[in-house]
Amino acid sequence: MAKNSDKRAISRKARMEARAAAEREAQLAAERERKIQTTIGAAVVAVIVVIAAVIVFFVGRNIYNSTRSPEEVAAQAYAAVEKVKDKPKNAAKNGGFIISKNGVNKPIANVPTIDDYMDYICPACGTMHRSAGETLASLVAAGQINLNIHPAAFLNASSTDRYSTRAAAFVTYVADNEPDKVLALSEAMFAQNFQPQEASGYKSVSNDALVKLAKSVGVSDSVATAAAKGKYEKWVDAVSQWYPVDSNLWHKSGTYKGQMTTPTILINNNYWDYTTAPSSYAGNYAKMILHSIGLEEASVGKAGDLPSIGTGKPVAL
């Protein structure tokens, strides 16, 4: 009898420990998701307000008489991008700059293409790039991936001088004129000693500081100076209103289902949900990316050692 009682006690203890462990893991998962996501709430709200105003305007003219689909909303936002006068010549149809070892908009066949949507004041973007930026650059240089970068401005409200737009437009100009320097510049923008804090912690970053940074990574004086003139600011603002209403960039599940957050990553046009990664990755984005494209860490930078997924779906985390 005592033995049965002991067994039941052990069983109860095991169940309690298992339940406690599950609860701890759930809490950790929620915390990880909260920390690594920056919801583009302000941008989405702004887009919705603008779209609502447009809908009301057209309803008054009896052009629209029903609620439009997400596809129609996205199409309108894209049409606004197309209307911008000064558009970068090297921008791909989806708004990014496809960088490969062959240059800009010259993707290599049969290797993964990684789309990276970023805001240069976004803390989560900085965390990701400080972890994976060097690895991504090495993969590009070795012809192991194509990297499609999307400098965007979702978080202007987090600065006092529209830093998100200014920074994204600055990088866009370099991508359009000296694309061989753009990855080095983009990573430098996320460096711990350069990326500004957001909101109440923000300290203004001048255009002169952007020029100085660009020159430090090899951008020519003339291009760096011209990049600070804001030629592509309107285009950046337009794509930054289009991206959040593109359902391809929305979370497919979890807390942020139906929303875009930064950083947003696609692998071969498949939404990459890094929030589902086991705690063993501990925020190691480089490790997560390598796992998802099917490449060993020892193969990074080795031309000819290609990711196993090719142009297929990423490996689940």
DRENTI-235633 format. One line per 10 residues: their letters; for each residue x, y, z of C-alpha. Coordinates in steps of 0.05 Angstrom, whole numbers, plus 32768, in hexadecimal, padded with zeros to 4 digits. Layout:
<atoms>
A) X Y Z ~ ...
</atoms>
This chain:
<atoms>
MAKNSDKRAI) 8000 8000 8000 ~ 8038 802F 8012 ~ 805A 801E 7FD1 ~ 801B 8032 7FA9 ~ 8017 8072 7FD1 ~ 8060 8080 7FC1 ~ 8054 8073 7F78 ~ 8018 80A2 7F77 ~ 8041 80D8 7F9A ~ 807A 80D0 7F68
SRKARMEARA) 8047 80D2 7F2F ~ 8027 8111 7F4A ~ 806B 8131 7F53 ~ 807F 8120 7F0C ~ 803F 813D 7EF0 ~ 8047 817C 7F19 ~ 808F 8184 7F02 ~ 807B 8178 7EBA ~ 8043 81AB 7EC0 ~ 8071 81DE 7EE0
AAEREAQLAA) 80A5 81D3 7EAA ~ 8071 81DC 7E74 ~ 8059 821C 7E95 ~ 80A0 8237 7E9A ~ 80AC 8228 7E50 ~ 806B 824B 7E3D ~ 807F 8288 7E65 ~ 80C4 8288 7E46 ~ 80A7 8281 7E01 ~ 8078 82BC 7E0D
ERERKIQTTI) 80B1 82E5 7E28 ~ 80DE 82D4 7DED ~ 80A7 82E8 7DBD ~ 809A 8329 7DE1 ~ 80E4 833C 7DE2 ~ 80F5 832D 7D9A ~ 80B8 834D 7D7A ~ 80AD 8395 7D6B ~ 8065 839C 7D55 ~ 805A 83CE 7D1E
GAAVVAVIVV) 801B 83E7 7D41 ~ 8025 8430 7D31 ~ 8032 8422 7CE8 ~ 7FF6 83F4 7CE2 ~ 7FC8 8425 7D04 ~ 7FE1 845D 7CD7 ~ 7FD5 8432 7C99 ~ 7F8F 8420 7CB1 ~ 7F7E 8469 7CBF ~ 7F97 847E 7C7B
IAAVIVFFVG) 7F73 8445 7C58 ~ 7F33 8454 7C7F ~ 7F37 849C 7C6A ~ 7F40 8488 7C22 ~ 7F06 8457 7C26 ~ 7ED9 848B 7C44 ~ 7EED 84BC 7C0E ~ 7EDD 848B 7BD6 ~ 7E9E 8473 7BF7 ~ 7E86 84BA 7BF4
RNIYNSTRSP) 7E90 84B6 7BA9 ~ 7E6B 8473 7BA6 ~ 7EA9 8450 7B8C ~ 7EB0 8420 7BC7 ~ 7E73 8404 7BE9 ~ 7E8F 83C9 7C0E ~ 7EC8 83B6 7C3C ~ 7F06 83A6 7C13 ~ 7F30 8368 7C19 ~ 7F76 8368 7C35
EEVAAQAYAA) 7F8F 835C 7BEF ~ 7F6D 839B 7BD7 ~ 7F89 83C3 7C11 ~ 7FCF 83A9 7C02 ~ 7FC6 83B9 7BB8 ~ 7FB4 8401 7BC8 ~ 7FF0 8408 7BF5 ~ 801D 83EC 7BBE ~ 7FFE 841C 7B8C ~ 8013 8455 7BBA
VEKVKDKPKN) 805B 843A 7BB7 ~ 8058 843A 7B6B ~ 8042 8483 7B6A ~ 807F 849C 7B8F ~ 80A9 84C6 7B60 ~ 80EE 84B5 7B79 ~ 80F4 8469 7B7C ~ 8136 8444 7B83 ~ 8148 8422 7B42 ~ 8164 83E5 7B64
AAKNGGFIIS) 8127 83D5 7B8F ~ 8106 8393 7B81 ~ 80BC 838D 7B75 ~ 80B1 837B 7BBE ~ 80D6 83BA 7BD4 ~ 8117 839A 7BE8 ~ 815E 8399 7BCE ~ 8174 8353 7BBB ~ 81BE 834D 7BCC ~ 81E7 8312 7BB3
KNGVNKPIAN) 8231 8305 7BA6 ~ 8223 831D 7B5F ~ 8208 8361 7B74 ~ 81C3 8380 7B7D ~ 8186 8362 7B5C ~ 81B1 8328 7B41 ~ 8198 82EE 7B6B ~ 81BC 82AB 7B68 ~ 8193 8270 7B53 ~ 8185 8234 7B7F
VPTIDDYMDY) 8197 8254 7BC1 ~ 8168 8270 7BF7 ~ 8151 82B8 7BF4 ~ 8148 82D8 7C38 ~ 811C 8317 7C3C ~ 812C 8343 7C78 ~ 80FC 837B 7C8B ~ 811B 83AB 7CBD ~ 8116 83EF 7CDF ~ 8158 840D 7CF6
ICPACGTMHR) 813E 8423 7D39 ~ 811C 83E0 7D48 ~ 813E 83C0 7D84 ~ 812A 8379 7D6E ~ 8147 8386 7D29 ~ 8188 839C 7D4A ~ 818A 835E 7D74 ~ 8180 8331 7D38 ~ 81B3 8354 7D0D ~ 81E8 8355 7D43
SAGETLASLV) 81DE 830A 7D48 ~ 81D7 82F7 7CFE ~ 81EF 8331 7CD4 ~ 8237 8319 7CCC ~ 821F 82D3 7CBB ~ 81EE 82ED 7C87 ~ 8224 8318 7C67 ~ 8252 82DB 7C63 ~ 821C 82B1 7C43 ~ 8210 82E7 7C0F
AAGQINLNIH) 8259 82EF 7BFF ~ 8261 82A3 7BF5 ~ 8225 829E 7BC8 ~ 81FE 8274 7BFA ~ 81C1 82A2 7BFF ~ 81A1 82DF 7BE0 ~ 8190 8313 7C14 ~ 8156 8342 7C04 ~ 8159 837D 7C34 ~ 811D 83AA 7C41
PAAFLNASST) 8131 83EA 7C66 ~ 80EF 8405 7C81 ~ 80D2 8439 7CB0 ~ 809E 841E 7CE0 ~ 80B5 8441 7D20 ~ 80BB 848B 7D12 ~ 8091 8498 7D50 ~ 80CB 847A 7D78 ~ 80F9 84B5 7D66 ~ 80F2 8500 7D65
DRYSTRAAAF) 810C 850A 7D1E ~ 80F0 84D2 7CF3 ~ 8130 84AA 7CFB ~ 8110 846B 7CDF ~ 8101 848D 7C9C ~ 8143 84B3 7C99 ~ 816C 8475 7CA8 ~ 8146 8448 7C78 ~ 8149 847B 7C40 ~ 8193 8484 7C4D
VTYVADNEPD) 81A0 8439 7C46 ~ 8172 8436 7C0A ~ 819C 846A 7BE6 ~ 81DB 8443 7BF3 ~ 81B9 8402 7BDC ~ 81A7 8426 7B9B ~ 81EB 8445 7B8E ~ 8221 841B 7BB1 ~ 81FE 83D8 7BBF ~ 823F 83B5 7BCD
KVLALSEAMF) 8244 83E0 7C0D ~ 81FC 83DA 7C24 ~ 8201 839C 7C50 ~ 823D 83B8 7C76 ~ 8217 83FA 7C80 ~ 81D7 83D7 7C95 ~ 81FB 83AE 7CCA ~ 8221 83EC 7CE2 ~ 81DD 840E 7CEC ~ 81CB 83D7 7D1D
AQNFQPQEAS) 820D 83D8 7D43 ~ 8204 83DE 7D8F ~ 822D 841F 7D90 ~ 8204 843F 7D58 ~ 81BB 8428 7D58 ~ 8193 845B 7D80 ~ 8163 8448 7DB7 ~ 8119 8451 7DA9 ~ 80E4 847D 7DC9 ~ 80F9 84A2 7E09
GYKSVSNDAL) 8140 8488 7E01 ~ 8149 84A5 7DBB ~ 8182 84D5 7DAF ~ 8181 84F6 7D6B ~ 81AE 84D8 7D35 ~ 81C2 850E 7D04 ~ 81C9 8505 7CB9 ~ 8213 8516 7CC3 ~ 8219 84DA 7CF1 ~ 81FA 84AE 7CBB
VKLAKSVGVS) 822B 84C9 7C88 ~ 8266 84BC 7CB6 ~ 824F 8475 7CC3 ~ 8246 8467 7C78 ~ 828C 8480 7C69 ~ 82A8 8454 7CA0 ~ 8290 8415 7C7C ~ 82AA 842B 7C38 ~ 8270 8452 7C19 ~ 828D 8489 7BED
DSVATAAAKG) 828A 84D1 7C05 ~ 825C 84E6 7BCC ~ 822A 84AE 7BD6 ~ 822A 84B5 7C22 ~ 821E 8500 7C1C ~ 81E6 84F8 7BE9 ~ 81C5 84C1 7C12 ~ 81B9 84F3 7C4A ~ 818E 851F 7C1D ~ 8151 84F3 7C26
KYEKWVDAVS) 8142 84E5 7BDD ~ 811E 84A4 7BED ~ 80F9 84B8 7C2C ~ 80B4 84BA 7C0A ~ 80C1 8476 7BEB ~ 80D6 8459 7C2F ~ 8097 8475 7C4F ~ 806C 8457 7C18 ~ 8089 8410 7C1C ~ 8085 8415 7C68
QWYPVDSNLW) 803A 841E 7C62 ~ 8035 83E6 7C2F ~ 805B 83B0 7C55 ~ 802E 83AC 7C93 ~ 7FF0 839F 7C68 ~ 8013 8368 7C3F ~ 7FF7 8328 7C5E ~ 8035 8302 7C48 ~ 805A 8327 7C7F ~ 8029 8318 7CB7
HKSGTYKGQM) 8033 82E7 7CEF ~ 800E 82A6 7CE0 ~ 8000 8294 7D29 ~ 800D 82A9 7D70 ~ 8005 82EB 7D94 ~ 8011 8315 7D55 ~ 7FE9 82EC 7D24 ~ 7FD1 8319 7CEB ~ 8005 834F 7CFB ~ 8049 8361 7CE1
TTPTILINNN) 8082 836A 7D13 ~ 80CB 837A 7D0A ~ 80F8 835A 7CF9 ~ 80D0 8333 7CC5 ~ 80F5 82FC 7CA0 ~ 80DF 82D4 7C64 ~ 8107 8298 7C4A ~ 80F7 8288 7C02 ~ 80B7 82B1 7C0A ~ 80A2 8286 7C46
YWDYTTAPSS) 8093 82AC 7C86 ~ 80CA 8299 7CB9 ~ 80AD 8294 7CFF ~ 80EB 8297 7D2A ~ 80BF 82A1 7D68 ~ 80B2 8256 7D68 ~ 80FC 8246 7D72 ~ 810D 821B 7DAF ~ 812D 823E 7DEA ~ 816E 821A 7DDA
YAGNYAKMIL) 817A 824D 7DA3 ~ 817C 8285 7DD7 ~ 8174 82BC 7DA4 ~ 81AB 82A2 7D77 ~ 818D 82BA 7D35 ~ 81C8 82A4 7D0C ~ 81C0 825D 7D25 ~ 8175 825F 7D18 ~ 817E 8278 7CD1 ~ 81B3 8243 7CC1
HSIGLEEASV) 8186 820D 7CDC ~ 814B 8227 7CB3 ~ 8171 8229 7C71 ~ 8193 81E6 7C7E ~ 81DC 81FB 7C84 ~ 8210 81E8 7CB8 ~ 8234 821F 7CDC ~ 8277 8204 7CC4 ~ 8260 8210 7C7C ~ 8253 825A 7C84
GKAGDLPSIG) 827B 8281 7C51 ~ 8291 8243 7C2A ~ 827D 824C 7BE1 ~ 8260 820B 7BC6 ~ 8243 81F5 7C09 ~ 81FB 8206 7BFB ~ 81BF 8206 7C2A ~ 8197 81C5 7C24 ~ 8153 81E8 7C19 ~ 8168 820A 7BD8
TGKPVAL) 812B 8232 7BC4 ~ 80FC 8207 7BEE ~ 80DA 8210 7C32 ~ 8104 821E 7C70 ~ 8111 81E7 7CA2 ~ 80E4 81EE 7CDE ~ 8105 8207 7D1E
</atoms>
